[in-house]
Amino acid sequence: MLGRLAAQRLNEIRTAIRRTTQASRSFSTALNYHIDTPDNRPDLPWEFNNANKEKVKEILSFYPSNYKQSAVIPLLDLAQQQNGGWLPVSAMNAVAKVIEVAPIRVYEVATFYTMFNRTKVGKYHLLVCGTTPCMIRGSRGIEEAILKHLGVKRNEVTKDGLFSVGEMECMGCCVNAPMMTVADYSNGSEGYAYNYYEDLTPKKAVEIVEAFRKGEKPPRGTQNPGRVNCGPEGGNTTLLGEPKAPPCRDLDAAE
């Protein structure tokens, strides 16, 4: 009797934990262990499509035949593109077969690198930079504007499946802070794009979101019309001419 009650209670606790963790799991920050869900189970079939099988061969050709495992990251990236921006466990298992390693070797990589999403994302995955220069320049306000406009929380996907919003650490373009990147999974691996949008304002960020909703491709890079790439607003004010050479020393006089 006591054993049955204990087993029943243990099952209730497991169920509660499973519900909590599934609700809180988010993209690349998901738990480092796998929990089966209806759309993410190891028994679900998954394989590279015909076009990507050719790309797999090309990727493998870059490595010696006895070092196939070195291709794990580009193959996971290709699988993620094909799968609409996230990696189910069956896709990881498929990669493990291709490079002839135990699946755990692939799981180790997929759970370590934050660029791999292990839960579903939107067709347009928006990542706002949260590192100090962007934060000082207002990235929190940009993220809040996007979340409010889409009616979601961070790491949630909109009901139409079009958008998801996350955070990324330094994107390496601090001079054009604040910024976000958009991973475009709307056309699978064939049309995959990953672009930066810089010098953002909350208003401009929302405009970019709406452009993607309409199927448009907003121009990437700085969104400040007064700048060219990473140049100063209004153009250069220094170093406008050819640099002058230093004066030559008279070696004979010096002697």
C-alpha positions in Angstrom: 0.0 0.0 0.0 2.7 2.4 1.0 4.8 1.5 -2.0 1.9 2.2 -4.3 1.2 5.6 -2.7 4.9 6.5 -2.9 5.0 5.5 -6.6 1.9 7.5 -7.3 3.3 10.5 -5.5 6.6 10.2 -7.4 4.7 10.1 -10.7 2.8 13.2 -9.8 6.0 15.1 -9.0 7.6 14.0 -12.3 4.5 15.2 -14.2 4.6 18.5 -12.4 8.3 19.0 -13.1 7.7 18.0 -16.8 5.0 20.6 -17.2 7.1 23.3 -15.5 10.2 22.7 -17.5 8.3 22.4 -20.8 6.7 25.8 -20.1 9.9 27.4 -19.2 12.2 25.9 -21.9 13.4 28.5 -24.3 15.3 28.2 -27.6 19.1 27.7 -27.0 18.7 28.1 -23.2 16.6 24.9 -22.9 17.4 22.3 -20.4 20.5 20.3 -21.1 18.6 17.1 -21.0 15.9 15.9 -23.4 12.2 15.5 -22.5 10.0 13.8 -25.1 7.1 15.9 -26.5 4.7 14.9 -29.3 6.8 16.8 -31.9 10.3 16.1 -30.5 10.9 12.4 -29.9 13.8 10.2 -31.0 11.5 7.8 -32.8 10.2 10.5 -35.2 11.7 10.1 -38.7 14.0 12.9 -39.8 16.5 13.1 -42.6 18.2 15.7 -44.8 16.2 16.5 -48.0 17.7 15.7 -51.4 19.1 19.2 -51.9 20.7 19.2 -48.5 22.1 15.7 -48.9 24.3 17.2 -51.7 25.3 20.0 -49.3 26.2 17.3 -46.6 28.5 15.7 -49.1 30.1 19.1 -49.9 30.6 19.8 -46.2 32.1 16.4 -45.5 34.5 16.9 -48.4 36.2 19.7 -46.4 37.5 17.2 -43.8 39.6 14.0 -43.9 37.5 10.9 -44.0 38.7 9.9 -40.6 37.7 13.2 -39.1 34.0 13.4 -40.1 33.1 14.5 -36.6 34.7 17.8 -37.3 31.7 18.6 -39.5 29.2 18.5 -36.6 28.6 22.2 -36.3 28.0 23.0 -40.0 25.8 19.9 -40.3 23.8 20.9 -37.2 23.4 24.4 -38.7 22.2 22.9 -42.0 19.7 20.7 -40.2 18.4 23.6 -38.2 17.9 25.6 -41.3 16.0 22.8 -43.0 13.9 22.3 -39.9 12.6 25.8 -39.6 15.1 27.1 -37.1 15.2 24.5 -34.4 16.8 21.1 -33.8 14.7 18.2 -32.7 16.5 15.2 -31.1 15.8 13.1 -34.2 17.7 15.7 -36.4 20.7 15.4 -34.0 20.5 11.6 -34.3 20.6 12.0 -38.1 23.7 14.1 -37.9 25.3 11.5 -35.6 24.7 8.8 -38.2 26.3 11.0 -40.9 29.5 11.6 -39.0 29.5 8.1 -37.5 29.6 9.1 -33.8 27.5 8.3 -30.7 24.5 10.6 -30.5 25.8 12.0 -27.2 28.7 13.6 -29.1 26.2 15.6 -31.1 24.0 16.4 -28.1 27.1 17.8 -26.3 27.6 20.3 -29.1 24.0 21.2 -29.6 23.5 22.0 -25.9 26.7 24.0 -25.6 26.4 26.5 -28.4 23.6 29.0 -28.1 23.1 29.4 -31.8 21.4 26.0 -31.8 17.7 26.2 -30.8 16.2 23.1 -29.3 12.6 24.3 -29.2 10.6 25.9 -31.9 11.2 29.4 -33.1 9.3 31.7 -35.4 10.0 31.9 -39.2 11.7 35.2 -38.3 13.7 34.8 -35.2 14.5 38.2 -33.7 17.5 38.5 -31.4 18.1 41.8 -29.6 21.6 42.5 -28.4 21.7 42.7 -24.6 25.4 43.5 -24.0 26.4 46.7 -22.3 27.0 49.1 -25.3 23.6 48.2 -26.8 21.9 48.3 -23.4 23.3 51.8 -22.7 22.0 52.9 -26.1 18.4 51.6 -25.4 18.2 47.9 -26.4 15.8 47.2 -23.5 13.4 49.7 -24.9 13.7 48.1 -28.4 13.0 44.7 -27.0 10.0 45.9 -25.0 8.6 47.7 -28.1 8.8 44.5 -30.2 7.4 42.3 -27.4 4.5 44.7 -26.9 3.8 45.0 -30.6 3.8 41.2 -31.1 1.9 40.4 -27.9 4.5 37.8 -26.6 7.1 37.4 -24.0 10.7 36.8 -24.5 11.4 33.3 -25.9 7.7 32.9 -27.0 6.5 32.3 -30.6 3.6 34.3 -32.0 0.4 32.4 -32.6 0.8 32.6 -36.3 4.3 31.1 -36.0 5.9 34.1 -37.8 8.0 35.6 -35.0 9.9 34.8 -31.9 12.0 37.1 -29.8 15.2 36.3 -27.9 18.3 37.9 -26.6 21.9 37.5 -27.9 25.1 38.6 -26.4 27.5 40.9 -28.2 27.0 40.9 -32.0 30.3 42.7 -32.6 29.1 46.0 -34.0 29.0 48.2 -30.9 29.7 51.4 -32.8 26.2 51.0 -34.4 24.4 50.2 -31.1 21.7 49.3 -30.4 21.0 46.5 -32.8 19.3 43.2 -33.4 19.8 40.3 -35.8 17.0 38.5 -37.7 17.4 34.8 -38.6 15.1 34.2 -41.6 13.9 30.6 -41.7 10.8 31.4 -43.8 12.2 29.5 -46.9 14.2 26.7 -45.3 17.9 26.3 -46.0 17.6 27.5 -49.6 16.5 31.0 -48.6 18.1 31.2 -45.2 19.4 34.6 -44.2 21.0 36.1 -41.1 21.2 39.8 -41.0 22.0 42.7 -38.6 19.9 45.7 -38.2 21.8 48.6 -36.5 21.2 52.0 -35.0 17.7 51.0 -34.1 14.9 53.0 -32.4 11.8 51.3 -30.9 9.8 52.7 -33.8 12.2 51.5 -36.5 12.4 48.0 -34.9 8.6 47.7 -35.1 8.7 48.9 -38.8 11.2 46.2 -39.6 9.0 43.5 -38.0 6.0 44.7 -40.1 8.1 44.7 -43.2 8.9 41.0 -42.6 5.2 40.3 -41.9 4.4 41.7 -45.4 7.0 39.4 -47.0 9.4 42.3 -47.6 13.2 42.2 -47.0 14.1 45.4 -45.2 17.6 46.7 -46.0 20.1 45.4 -43.5 22.8 47.4 -41.7 22.5 50.8 -40.2 19.0 52.3 -40.0 20.3 55.8 -39.6 20.1 57.6 -43.0 22.8 60.0 -41.9 25.4 57.2 -41.7 27.2 55.0 -44.1 28.1 51.7 -42.6 30.0 52.4 -39.4 31.0 55.9 -40.4 30.1 59.0 -38.3 26.7 60.7 -38.8 27.0 63.5 -41.3 30.3 62.2 -42.7 33.9 62.3 -41.7 35.3 65.4 -39.9 38.9 64.3 -39.6 41.4 62.7 -41.9 39.9 64.3 -44.9 43.1 64.5 -47.0 46.2 62.4 -47.8 48.3 62.0 -44.7 51.6 63.9 -44.6 54.8 62.0 -44.4 57.0 62.8 -41.4 59.9 65.2 -42.1 63.0 63.6 -43.3 66.1 63.8 -41.2 69.3 65.1 -42.7 71.6 62.2 -41.9 74.7 64.1 -43.0 73.8 67.1 -40.7 73.1 64.7 -37.9 76.5 63.2 -38.2 
